[in-house]
Every structure is written in C-alpha cells, then in structure tokens.
C-alpha cells in the first residue's frame, strides 16, 4: 500500500491535503481520498496513523458489538430449540411408556384368550 499525501496552503493560509492512496498487490486499485477527509487530517504522519488506528478501533468495536448482539440472539434461539427438544423427548418417553403398558396388557389379554380357548376345547373334546 502506498500513501502519498501532500500538504498545500490555500488562499486563507490553512493547510489542506491532497493525495491519493494506492492499495492492492501490484494490481492497481488507485483512488483519491475526498477533499473533506483530506482537509481534516493532521499534518504529522504519526498523528495520521493515530487517527487511522482510532478509526480502525471504532470499526472493530462496532463489528464486535454487532457480532455479540447476533450471538445473543442465536443463543436465545438455541435455548428455545433445546426447550422444544426437551419437551419432545418427554413426549417420546411418555409415548414409549404407554406403548409398553398397552403391549403388556395386549399380551396378557391374548394369553387369557388362549387359555380360555384351550379350556373350552379341552372341555368340549372327548378324552
């Protein structure tokens, strides 16, 4: 990245900045900074770097805040889904228990019917 800023005095005697910023990996991408931005930049390159650092810190902080907010929303959704899953697991357990009880009663009823048929067939059939 190449930064070329030049201080120029205007008619009122105040300094204004002119220049361009070249970015990229040798592939071009040249653009000029807006005059409004150049007019408020400090003249000292180290102060310019400090301004850039502050801007970057603010941008990072804003992004982190946005990501933290998104994380909070996702955690809320996750908690809701886990609550739903827990409820469904309870229903599955209840249904399995009911199935087991029903299956056991059906098995006993079939056994009784078999014994009744065997008894009635043994009573009816001659020895």
GIVENDA-V521352 format. One line per field, one symbol per residue. phi: phi as a letter, one per 30 degrees, with the letter a starting at -180 (. if undefined). psi: psi as a letter, one per 30 degrees, with the letter a starting at -180 (. if undefined). burial: + if it has 9 or more other ideal C-beta (glycine too) atoms within 8 Angstrom, else -. A space follows every 10 residues. Layout:
# GIVENDA-V521352
phi=???
psi=???
burial=???
This chain:
# GIVENDA-V521352
phi=.bcbcbdbdc ddjddbcblb bcbkcicjid acdddddddc ddddeddddd dddddddddd dddddddddd dddddddddd dddddddddd dddddddddd dddddddddd dddddddddd ddddddd
psi=kkkjkkkkka ffflklkkal kklahggbhk lkkkeeeeff klekeeeeee eeeeeeeeee eeeeeeeeee eeeeeeeeee eeeeeeeeee eeeeeeeeee eeeeeeeeee eeeeeeeeee eeefkl.
burial=----+----- -----++-+- ++-------- --+----+-- +-----++-- +--------- ---------- ---------- ---------- ---------- ---------- ---------- -------
